[in-house]
Amino acid sequence: MVGKFERRKDTVQELTESAATHVGHIATIIAGAVRDVTREIGDWVSDGIEMREAAKKARDDEGEDKPVD
């Protein structure tokens, strides 16, 4: 027969293991979200850089068509 102390120990052990599992899953979800947000921000910054470079090239190309005095 299992004593009262051992039943409580088993309950605490199960709760602790369950909590650790759930916290691990939550941490994985958060890490994935941070990774995805970081990737999106990086892509957004890259788009901005590409647009700035394209605008500079357009300005430079526009200057080549003008006659030089």
N, C-alpha and C positions, 0 to 999 in steps of 0.2 A: 504494500500500500504506500502511495506517495504522500509524503507529509505536506503540511501547509506551507512551510518554508520553500520546499522544492517546487511546488506549484507556482508560488509567487516568483521564484527565480526563473522558471521556464517562461512565465508570462512576460516578465521584464526582458528576458533574452529575445523572445519573439518580437516584442514591440520595438526593441532596439534594432534588430535586424531589418524589420519592415521599414522603420524610419530611415535607416542608412540606405536601403534600396531606393526609396522614394526620393530622398535628397539627391542621390546619385543621378536618377532620371531627370529631376528638375535641373540639376547643374548641367547635364548634357543638353537639355532643351535651351537653356540660357546661353551656353557656349555656342551652340549652333546659330542662335538668333544674333549674337554679337558678331559672329563670323559673317553672316549674311548681310547685316547692316554695314559692316566695315567694307565688304565687297561692293555694295551699292554706292557708298560714299566715294570709294576709290574710282569706280566707273564714272560717277558724276563729275568728279574733279578731272578725270581724263578727258571727258567730253568737253569740258570748259577749256582745257588746254588746247585741244584740237581745234575748237572754234576760234580761239585767240590766234593760233598759228595760221589758220585759213584766212582770217580777216587781215592779218599782217601781209600774207602773200598776195591777197587781192589788192591791198593798198600799194604794195611794191609793183605789182603788174600794171596797175593803173598809171603809175608814174612812168613806166617805160613807153607808153603810147604817146605821151606829150612831147612835142618838139622841143629841142634844147635851143635856147637863144644864144 
